[in-house]
Amino acid sequence: MTEPQRYTIPSLEAFLESALLAGGADVPSANAATRAMMHASTIGVDSHGVRLLPYYLGVVASGEVNGHPQIEVLRGEGSTAVLDADGAIGHYACYRAMEEAVDIARTQGVGAVTIKHMSHMGAAGAYAKWAAEQGFIGMLVANSDAAVRLFDGRDAFHGTSPIAIGAPVPGQRPWLMDMATSAIPQNRVLLYRSLGLTLPENVAVDEKGLHTTDPYAARTLSPIGGEQGYKGAALAGLVEILSSPLTGMSLSTELVPMYGKPSTGAPRDMGGFALAINPAAFIGTEVYGAIITRYLASIRAAVPAEDATGKPMAPGDREWKVEDERRIKGVPVDPDSEKAFAELAEKYGLTPPAKA
């Protein structure tokens, strides 16, 4: 398989934002979506990165996503708030919710914000990372249309139900966990189709509920955990509770699907939950910083197993390594996305992204 062509990060950023603006998104929406897509592509989460630009343009054009939302935040009791995204693109809604959570946590110690009426928000880690960069522990979860079976189930029930948590580390990039509660995200199936790759074992099933490695035969994803997949299904249930009953939004089985249908312009009305924790409110930043620094050093100094392919890493270490490399060599773009970018450049009269 031929390696994907790489493109410079600044040119991709400029192209994404220009295309979104030309396609009907306002400045805050275009900026937030660009930031989140570039976060994903820069750290190696290509399934949620720049390849999704055509999808977002399509749902803005159809009206499924409100390109000019009037986001409203209603402060609740104590450290809570409710954010009504007004059908906004999920990136804008989630950055805004995390900003609100951090603002509350500055004075209250903890800030908790539910998110209503949003759409697909890309890589959840973008928002947790932002909170950590401000000195707060941040968590973001959101549900999505059903794509993952229950443990021992056949049909799609939960969404990929991502959980992202970021924690600040003095003088270092954050501790960052960003995981789907499915064995792989749905967008990775589509990416593997584009790249002509075979799926890993035991991550998806076909229409009969049998495991398959063929990305074209994959009908439903499996929960994370393999033979202990009930753990992944339970984590997905946690995300569902925080994203649907707590917000008043639809269950994953009731949401408008992201793929596989022509857009009718009906809003997806997804829900989410953002949490920010201020370490200073509990232990003080110096004590917190000293202990988490020692913790990460201990992880990285741990002795690897004899059959290990590398040394133990803290969550985020792999991503920061990829980011360092891609800032020098550029971001790889799959062939389908290259073609789509060329068509968008011609359609809107934009300068195409530059090859690295």
Protein Blocks (a to p, Z undefined) as FASTA:
>chain_A
ZZdddddfklmmmmmmmmmmmnopafklmmmmmmmmmmmmmnopamlmmmlmmmmmmmmm
nomacfbbcddddddehjaccddekhpafklmmmmmmmmmmmmmmmnopacdddehiade
bjaklmmmmmmmnopacddddddddfbdcehiabdfbdnkpaddddddehiacddddddf
bfbdfklmmmmmmnopacdehkbccfkopacfbfklpmbdcdehijmmmmmmmmmmmmmm
mmmmmnopacfklpccfbhpacehiafkiacddddddfklmnopklmmmmmmmmmmmmmm
pccdfkbcbdcddehjlmmmmmmmmmmnopaddfklmmmmmmmmmmnopacdddZZ
